């Protein structure tokens, strides 16, 4: 279907509880037709930086604004200035000392979390680092992790979905000190693709009422804040850094052209892998390289996919939908891109060692191990740099996906580096989890479901990273022994 008449399929389901299980109706809203000409894909600008005492300094301002997504309609939004919706792309190199100052011009308290970053707990930007209206919070740390596509977004306890839904998201790209020969010209052949979805009320505002058992599900897809976008391609290969920034919707992205997966949440794969598609739940990222042919247009789509849910709940997360996301428009003559390298990363994979600590997290009724999030309770205690086996057991009828702060992990048997993993109903996912080297006996990190409604409902717990021989400030939760 031409992008000028794209159909965005919604799946807003009425949800209720029965005997502790979520159940959804079979109803869905009518298809939405976006009757406007395709627009060039907006490319988030690179955040301006300056040097202070050898450190890279970035200034962000979270503030209300207005955006024009649909023709003739103005939508109130939130963004990180200079953007009214979304945020500029922060880019830094491994080994650099960075300082990010976030000023809050919003009507309420917010936070800014560096999703996927390994850094001290006091700089994490979770619910324990609030930024009051009018205040400025400063986070500073040394980047010490491989090249990856990370992102930043608010994390206020109980209000994350609302803040993200209004537009507060941005990319944070980490470049390695050892470059890899991949397309790397930002906005040219190295292109950010931030996917999110919204529904609009009659006055143009975001409709925040279409909430189901999974969360807010929209009937219109925004790509970098653009409706019905296209990208003019000038090279034979284009690298797409795809982020699922939706509060609840999952995507199965595919292109009718040779597609190679080169990276996931936590960094590059050991070697390129040609794939037919990639499934991304909220918070997950994928770096794919698409082979383009001169003059041959193709479309990045989201296809129906099985999220493993029961009783029709998969529809509530967009699993039944077919969505045109981005049209690629190669020129008649293309600049030849270098061949993909056979080796992308020489990073040593995590290995399960005899006697490694195993922790078990049972997911049910939007709770972890039967407990709702409590800002005063510490649930787990780890040592700096620990590598452990974490078992995520989903006993719910809903899909969940678990994000671990300050950690890079690998699902057992998979080489991909992750910080967010999907767990289908009735399944168990075992992952090797390695936390960072930063110890703090007082300030915790988070483990939570990244379906933002579930996080806000309390599907989150806290863990401390404490040096051997030191006592944590508080231990009142499950699993610490």
Protein Blocks (a to p, Z undefined) as FASTA:
>chain_A
ZZklcccdddddddddeehiacddfbdcddddddddddddddddddddddeehiacdddd
dddddddfbghiacddddddfbfghcddddddehiacddddddfbfbdcddddehiacdf
klnopaklccdehiacdddddddddddddddddfbehilmmmmmnopacddddddfbdcd
ddfbehilmccdddddddddfkopacfklccfkbccdfbdceehiahiadddfbfbdcdd
dddfbfkbccddddddddddfbdfkoccfbdcddfbdcddehiacdddddddehiacddd
dddddehiaehlmmmnopmpccdfbdcdddfbdcddddddfbfbfcdcddddehiacddd
ddeehiaehiacdfkbcfbdcdehiacddddddfbfbdcddddehiacddehiabdcfbd
cddehiacdddddddfbdcfkbccddddfbfklmmnopacddddddehiacfbdcbehkZ
Z
